[in-house]
């Protein structure tokens, strides 16, 4: 539909290292790239990482 966008996100938590990575890509209704995001985070616990994704 014209004017809509799609945001795909993903993340991973390396338990023993307590390091998390995340990323995402925003695309328009034709599937063309608009914007990327990525980063690394050291969460306090798994719950904080899950809540941050929301």
C-alpha positions in Angstrom: 0.0 0.0 0.0 1.3 3.5 -0.9 2.8 5.4 2.0 3.5 2.3 4.2 6.9 1.2 5.6 8.2 -2.0 7.0 10.7 -2.3 9.9 12.5 -5.6 10.2 14.6 -6.1 13.4 16.7 -8.8 14.9 19.0 -9.3 17.8 21.3 -11.8 19.5 22.6 -12.2 23.0 25.9 -14.0 23.7 25.2 -15.3 27.2 28.7 -16.1 28.5 30.0 -12.8 27.2 26.9 -10.9 28.3 27.0 -8.9 25.1 24.0 -8.2 22.9 23.8 -7.0 19.3 20.8 -5.7 17.4 20.0 -4.3 14.0 17.1 -3.3 11.8 16.2 -2.1 8.3 13.4 0.2 7.3 12.0 -0.2 3.7 9.2 1.5 1.8 6.2 -0.1 0.2 8.3 -1.0 -2.9 10.9 -2.7 -0.8 13.5 0.0 -1.3 16.0 0.8 1.5 15.2 3.8 3.7 17.3 3.5 6.9 19.5 1.0 8.8 20.2 0.7 12.5 22.6 -1.4 14.4 24.4 -1.5 17.7 26.0 -3.4 20.5 24.8 -3.4 24.1 25.8 -4.9 27.4 22.4 -5.6 29.2 21.9 -6.1 32.9 19.9 -9.2 32.1 18.0 -11.0 29.3 14.7 -9.3 30.3 16.2 -5.8 29.7 17.4 -6.8 26.3 14.0 -8.1 25.3 12.2 -5.0 26.6 14.7 -2.7 24.7 13.8 -4.5 21.5 10.2 -3.5 22.0 
